[in-house]
Every structure is written in C-alpha cells, then in structure tokens.
C-alpha cells in the first residue's frame, strides 16, 4: 500500500460534502492536539467475513511449498542434533554402540 501525497489527500477531501470535510478537520485537530491516533473503527461481521474470504483467496492462489514450516523446523532440528552429536546424516543412529 502506498502512502498518498498531500495533494492527493486534498483532492479527495475537496470531493467530500461540506459536513464531512468539517468532520475531517475536527478529527485531525483532535489527533494533533492529543498527539495520538484514534482507534480504528472495529470491523462489522460482514466486513470481517469479506476480509477473511479475501485472505483465503490470496493464500490459496499462492503455490504450495514442498514442506510446511513445521516439517522444515523438524528437519532443521534433526540436522542440528546430528551435527551436535558428531554424526553425518548417512551414519547410524548413535556414535557409540
């Protein structure tokens, strides 16, 4: 997501009806006076379901990896343990019989 320029924001603000422009200015004044951003309004259940559906669609469009993160972590741990024990992957289970 790109950050809009001041000119872009002003162009959009000028498209708002007079009452909404007044509300925008009031909110910005309050934010600047308190030096804190107001909380974002909570999503409605319909908005949350739509966002979830978009996320699922985006994730399903991605190519599947060869291993899951959990499988990769397990493989990395096994390799680390073998290296710490002085074993190579093609050697037996234990250095000392």
Secondary structure by P-SEA (a helix, b strand, c coil): cccccaaaaaaaaaaccaaaaaaaaaaaaaaaaaccccccccccaaaaaaaaaaaaaaaaacccccccaaaaaaaaaaaaaaaaacccccccccccc
